[in-house]
Amino acid sequence: MSDTVTVLPPDTPAADILTAAADVIAQRGKCEGAYTDRQGRVCALGALRLVLTGEAEPRPFAPGDRGRQVAYIDAFTALGRHLEAVDANAPAIYEWSDASTQDQVVAAMRAAADRARVTR
């Protein structure tokens, strides 16, 4: 596992954030029931935060980080829209991430990125 994560600039498009987050999960692994674990694995939301802030934990965004907060919300929304397009009864993202395999999460995040690129 690589501990180095490139923190994306706040103006990064949602599709690129989702792709980077999928790459992090593919490299580090996926955890359940937490944003991250002691092995450095992350859930879907932890991966989004990690690539935008350098930390997977859900700490409040600093007042000067409005751009990062907006980028996180955009990526989160794009992932949620994709999951709802695939399954109208899709659970909340954190529930879906916990209930899915690492491969399923990575594939869905990449598909959500592709969908976001088309709808931008």
Summary of the structure (lengths in Angstrom):
residues: 120
radius of gyration: 13.0
end to end distance: 32.8
largest distance: 36.8
contacts: 376
relative contact order: 0.21
helix: 62%
strand: 2%
